[in-house]
Amino acid sequence: MKAKKYGIIFSLLVFIILSVYSVKVHAAEDAIPSIQIKVILNKDGSAIITEVWEVKGVSSGTEYYKALNNMEGRKVHSFSVRESGRLYTALDKWNTKLSREEKKGTSGILKKSDGYELCWGIGDYGDHTYSLQYTIDNLVQNYGEYAGFYHQFISKLSSAPKAIAISIQMEDEAFNQENARIWRYGFDGKVAIQSNGSLTVISNKALAGKDYVNVLCRFDQRLFPNAAVAKISFEELQNTANDKDINPLIVVLIIFGFIGGGIGLIGFFYSRFKLSDNTVVRLPSTKKININYSIPFGGNIPAIYAALKLLRQGISYNQLMGAYLILWQEANYISIDKRTKKSKMEESILFKSEHISATTIELLLFDLLMEEVDHDNILWSSDIIKNATNISQKLKLWEKEVNNEGIKELSRLGVVEENKGTIRFTSQGFDKTIMILGLKKYLSELTNQSEEVNNELWGDYLVIAAMFNMGEKVLKAFENIDKSYYNGFVNHYGCNAYSMFYFMSMTSHISNSTVMNAGGTGGSTFSSGGGGFSGGGGGGSR
């Protein structure tokens, strides 16, 4: 009976997957050699976007289109198309059923239930260079402490572009390393903050059919004083972009959840935990988690990491590494800052000693990074990017060692128990692990705390904050809470807000440089490029 049941479920799942992927896209052109995109951001959060599409050998179809889905709270308007200096006639309503000749020289916006389609006539068959321009209201939104956006600029097209380049800028403000950050997902490429004040995204090679271009940007809030207020924090937005460790069971549940209308069951099952005594508990919501001021598990980083992973709240290996880099700066083993390399300033880590007195886990990480330094014992961000795949593979192996060490410590503390190869929380262990989330909640609300923060715990708080990708935020809170103590603290730790930025940049280089194709990095898309973005939905000729 059970075998029959699983057979039916498997058959249904196969049917669904085949149905999803059975629709094939046939290219109506020989190639799309390049797409160049220029984004001008305004202080109200709107964006004027210009795209130049170079297409070769168009041989069928009547129109081109670009879909912009997932546009909740955003509006698309002022769409125009030019070719060879000639402005296409903008139609109030776009009719996809018209002939190629009727669509020639015209453009329009097709409003859909899930967003918009920007459409224009193919014109004569052959080669074309189309220049599109449109405005998105509320692309940049206010996420609390920061402003930003997470947008899919290029999704699956009738032909994958051979090259892409994106420039993001403001008319009267210059982006720099103190007021802006940028990440890319879903393709092999690189991002940069240019000396002219623009942010750039460039592909390293031709995009594959499954690739897409997602861009996450974070800005100082003051740059966008009139931006619309988002419903989530920037940390939550970034987590949707970076979260790629999705339980396969949840994927199946979501598929069947959509079919049966039971999507609420997903959160229910995902938040349930079976304890070592076979009782079942649920993870409380953030609102119900009590604020915690104490340092969990005596500040043992592997134990904290392993506990969070068991709680399905895992952190990335670059954030894990970041916690140790903070400790090493305090111990004066390293110095993180910008240094000159080939007449340009570049983020780097100077290793002041070739040997350290530390735990086995720390020594493994230290030796791993020392393998990448130059003759002056400096690890450059450019070398990290160049060797990202190799470094990432080593860090993943190191991450497993950290987890194993953490499980041993949790077992010693009675937080977990093993039964027939399965590790489960004890009742008390589960409660102690929830306290980690209580500390995270405390640190995230630190700027709103009216009571005095225990200065003796600042160092521990900073290490934990680094694990939660909140290091810079917590440092700024420390400065506001006690300016005089803060000055001595940063001198001791070698961590002012600027060097913290460089440090976070260094650690993010490793993970960002290894994000290639597939679908992004997490969220509702279950791929290595992230859910929760605006835009996307396909496009090209039809």
N, C-alpha and C positions, 0 to 999 in steps of 0.2 A: 504493500500500500504506500509506504513511504517512498519507495523507489519510483512508483508511478507518479506520485505527487511531484517529486523533484524533476521527473521527466517532463511533465506538463509545464512546470515553471521554466525549465531550460528551453523548451520549444518556443514558449511565448517570448522569452528574452531574445532568442535568435531571430524570431520573426520581427520583433521591434527593431533590432539593430539592422537587419536587412532592409526593412522598410525605410529607415532613416537614411541609409547610404545608397539606396537603389536609384535615386535621381542623379543622373549624370549631367555634367555641364560640358557642352561642346563649344570649344572656342570658335568664335567667328572671325578671328584675326590670327595672323601668323605669330605675333608676339606683342608684348607690351614692354619695350626696352627700358622705359623708366617712368616713374611718377615722382614729381617734385612738389613738395607741399610747403607753403609759407603760412604761418599762423601769427596773426597780430592780436594780442590780448589787450582788452580795455579794462579800465579800473572797475567797471560794473560787472566784470566776469564774462562779458560777451567776447566772442572771437570772430574775426574776419579771416576766413580761410581761403587761400588761393591754391589750386592744384593744377599742375601741368601734366597731362597724360600724353605720352608719345606712343602711338600705336602703329603697327606695321601690317600691311597686307590684309585689311578688312575685306572679307569676301562674302559675308552673309549677315542677316539680321536687319533690323530697321532702326534700332536705337541703342544708346549706351545708358547705363544708369549706375548710381552709387547709392546703396542703401545706408540709412542711418537709423538703426533700431535702438532700443533701450534708452529712449530720450526723455524719460520721466523728469518733469520739472524744467525741461529745456525746449526751446522753440527754434526751428530752422526757417530762415527766410532770406530774401534778397539774393536769390540764385540767378546767376548769369553765366553764359558761355560765350567764349570768343574763339575764333580760329583765323589765323593770318590777319589779325587786326579787325576782323568783321564781327560785330556783336550779333548774336542770335536773337531772334524775336522771342521774348518771354511770354508764354501763354498762361492765362489764369488757371486753366484746368488742363491737365495732361491726359491724353487719350492714347493708351498703349495699342489700340486696335488700328490706328491709322497706318497708312502705307509708308514705306521709306521715303518716297517722294514728298508725301504730305508732311512728314516730320522734318524734312531737310531744312536746316537753318533755324530750327526752333528749339526751345527748352522749356522746362516746367517742373514743378514740384508735385509729386503724387503722394498724397497723405494716406498713410496706412494705419491700421489699428495698433501696430507695434512701432510706429515711427514714420519715417519719410523715405521717399526715393527721389533722388535728383536725376532727372531724365533729360536727354537731348538726342536729336536726330543724328544718325550716323553720317548722312550725306552720301556722297559718291563713294563707291568702294575703292580701296587703295590705302595709302598712308595718310595719317592725320596727326596733328598736334592740337589737342583740345585744351583750352585754359578755362577752368571753372572757378567761380568765386561764390561764396555763400557765407551767411552769418549764423552762428549758433549762440543764442542767448543763454546765459548761465552755464557756459562750459566750465568755467572756474567757479567753484563754490567755497563758501566759508565753512570749514570743518572744525571750528572751535579755535584751537590755538594756531592753526595754519589754514591757508587757502590752498587749493589745488584742483587737479582733475585726473581722471583715469579714463582714457579714451582710446578706442580702436580706430586708428586712422586708415588702415588698409586691412580688409578681410579677404575672403576667398573671391577671386575674380575669374572671369572667363579664361584669362591667361595670367599666370603668376608673373609679376614684374621682375625684370632682370636686375633692376637697381631702384632703390628708394632713397630719398633724402628729405628730411623735415627740418625746418627752421622755426623756432618759437621765440617771439620777442614782444616787447612793448614799445609804444611810440616814444614815451617820455621817461622810461625807467630802464636801467641796465641790470640784467641778471648777473649775479656773481656767486661765489662760493659761500657767501654769508646769507644770502636771501633766497636762494633757489636750489632745488635738487631735482634730478631727473633719472628715471629708470626706464628700461625698455624690456619688452617681453615678446616671445612668440617667434623670433627669427634671429639669425646670426648677424649681429651688428654692433655698433658702439654708440655711446652717447657722450656729450661733452658740453661744458659751459665755456663758451668762446670769449676771447678778450674783447670782442665788440659788444658784449652784453646779451648775446643770443644763446639759446639752447639748441643743440643740434642732435639729430638722430640720423645715422647713415648705415646702410646695409654693407656687410663685408662681402657678400656674394649674392648670386641670383636667388630669389625666394623660391621655395618649393611650393607645390600646390596646397600643402597643408599648413603653410606658414601664414602668419598674419602679424600686423604691427600694432602692438599695444604700447602706450606711453603713459607713465605715471609721473606727474610733476607735483612738487610741493613748494609753496612760496610763503614768504613772510606775509602775515595777514594785512599789514599796512599797505601793501602794494595793491590790494583789491578791497578798499574800504566799503564799496557798495555791492559786493558779491552776495548772491542769495545764500541763505543759511541752509546747510545740508542737514540731513536727519541723522547722520553718523559722524563719528570722529575721524580724523585723518588716519589714526592708528588702525581703525577698523577698515577703512578703505584700503590701506596698504596691506593689511592682512589678507584681504580678498585677492589681492594681486599676487601675494607671495605664498599663499597656502596651497601646496601641491600634494600634501600627504592625506588624500581623501581615502577613507576606508571603502574598499570595493563593495561591501555590503550596503553602504549608504547609496552608492550609485544604483544598485538594483532596487533599493527601496524607493528612490526618487522616481525611477522609471515606472514602477508599479503604482507609486503614489499619484503620479499624474494621471494614470489610466483610471484609477479607482476614486480619484478625488480625495485621497487620504494623505495629502502632503504633510499634514500635521503630525503623522506618525513618525516621520523622519527624526524630528527633534526629540520626540519621546524616547525612541530606542537609542539614539545617539548619546543621550544624557544619562542613560541607565548603566549602573555598574554592579556586577555581582561580586560580593566580597568573599573572603576566604571561608567564612562560616555559612556560605550559601544564601545569605540574605541579600536583598537587592536595594540599592539606594540610588537617588537621582542627584545629579549635579545641580545645585541651586543657581538661579539666575543671578546676574551681576548685581541687581538691586538688592537681593536677599543675602549676598555675601557680606559678612561683617568685616569692617576695617581691621587690619592687623598691623601692628607696629613692630613686632618681633621678627628676628631673622630665622627662617625655617631651617631645621636640621643643622644648626650650628654654622650655617653659611657654607656647608659642603656643596660645591657646585655640581659634581656628578649626581649626588642624591637629589638635588632640586631638579636637575635636568630629567633624570629618570622618572621621578614622580610626576612631573608635568606631562611626560610622554605617555605614561600609563593613564593619565587623566584626559588624554586626547587633546592636550593643550601644548603640544610640542613646539619647541623653538628651533630656528634654523641653526645650522652649524656655524655660520658666520657670527650670529649673535652669541652663541656659546663661546666661540673663540674670543669675541670681544670682551667678555667678562675676564678672561685670563690676561688679556692685554692691559686692562685697567690695573690689575694686580701687579703686573710686571712694571708698569710705569711707576707705581707707588714704591716698588722695591728697587727702582733705578736700574733695572735690567735693560730697559729699552727707552727710546724717546720717539714719540710720534709727532711729526711736524711736516711742514713744507720745506723742501730743499731744492737747490738749483741743479738741474741735470740738462746738459747740452743747451745752456742759456735759457731754459724754461723752468718755472717753478712747478714742482710735482710732489704729491703726497708720498711720504716715505716713512719707514720705520728703521731707526738706527739701533742695532743690537750692540749694547755697550760691553757685553761679556759673551764669550762663546760657551760658557758653562754656568748653570744656575743651581742653587740648592732648592729643590722643589719636589712635589709629588711625582709619581711615575707618569700620571696623565699629563701633567704640565711639561715634563721632560720630553715626552713624545711629541707634543705640539711644538715645543721650542726647537727641537732637532729638525722637525719637519719644515719649519719656516726658515731655519738657518741654511737649509739646502738651497734656498732660492736667493740668498743675499749675494751682493757683489764683493769685490776685493776689499771694500771699505766697511763691510758688514752692514750694508744698507739694503733694505728690501724696498724696491720702487714699485709704485702702483702700475706703471707701464709693464714691468716684468710680471706682475701678478696677472694682468690682462693677457699677456702673451702666453703664459703658462697656466692659464686658468683651469683648463681641463685636467691637467696632471695634478695640480694642487687640490682641486675639488675632489678627485678620486682618493687622494691621500687623506683629506679631511673627513670624508665619509667613513673611511676605515677607522680613523681616530675617534669619530663620533660614536661608533659602535663600542669602542673600548671605554669611552666615557659612560655610556649607558650601562655596560656590564659592571663597571666599578660602582656606579650609582645604585644598581639593584643590590649589590652586595652590602652596601652601607644601609640601604632601606631595610634589608632583611635583618641586619644586626640591630637596627633600632626598633624592630617589630612593626614597621610600617607596612610591609608586605610579607606574604607567605607563598611558598611554592607548593603546588599539589599536582603531581603527574605532569610536570613540565609547564604548567600554567601559573603565571605570577598574578596574584590578586592582592588588593588592599585588605588589610585588617580593618575592623571597624574604627579603631582609634587612628590608624594610619590614614584612612580616607579623610577624617576630620582634620588631621594635621596638614595634609596636602592641600585641602581647601584654604588653609591659612596662607599658602603661597599666593593664591588669587586675592586674598584679603590684603596682602602686602602690595600686590600689583595695583589694586584699587586705591590704596593709600597713596602710593607714589604718583599715580595718574592724577590724583586730586590734590597734590601737594601744594600747589599755588593757592588753593582755596582754604587751606588749613589755617585756622586762627590760632591754634595752640602752638607752643614752641616745640620745634623738632629737636630731638636729642642729638647734639652735635657729635657725640662719640660714635653714633651709628651712621654718620654720613658716608664713610668709606664703604661699609657693607651695603648701604642703600644704593650707592653708585654702581657697584658690581651687579646687584640684582637688576637695577634699572637698565644696564647694558644688555642683560639677557632678554629683557622685554623691549629692547629697541627704544628706550626712553631716556638714555643717558644725557643727551643735550638738554632735554626738557627738565630733568631733575636738577641738573647743574644750575640752570637759570633760576629755578625755584630756590635753591640754596642761596644764591646771590641776593635774591629779594628778601629772604627770611633773615639772614644775618650777614651783612656785607663785610664786616671786619673779620669774622671767622672764615668767611668764604675765601678771602684773599690768602690767608695762611693755608687753607685747605688745598687750594689749587696749586700753590707753590710746592706743597708736600707731595701731591699726587701727580703733578705735571699735567693737569687736566683742566685747562680753562675751556670756555665754550668753543673757542676756535680750534684748539687741538682736538677737542672731542669731535668736532665736525670732521676733521681730517681722519681721525680714527674710525669713525663710522663709515667714511668714504672708502677707507682701505678695506674694511671687512666686507662691505657691500660689493666691491669690485669682484671678489672671488665668486660669489653666487650669481651676480648679474652677468658676468662674462661667460658663464656656462649655460645660461638660459638660451636655448636655440629655438627649434621649431616646435611642432605640436600646437597645443591650443592655448598656451598662456601659463599662468601659475596659480591655479586653484580656483576657489569659489565655486559658483554654480555650474561652471563649464567643465569641471573635472579634468583639467588639462594643465599643461605647464605654462600658462600665460594669464590666468586670473579671471575670475568672474567679477561682477559688479561694475563693469566698464560701460560707458556710453558709446554709441556708434556701433559699427559692425553690421553684418547682415548680407554681405555679398555685393556683387556688382559686375560690371563689364558689359559685353555686348549681348543682345538677345533679339 
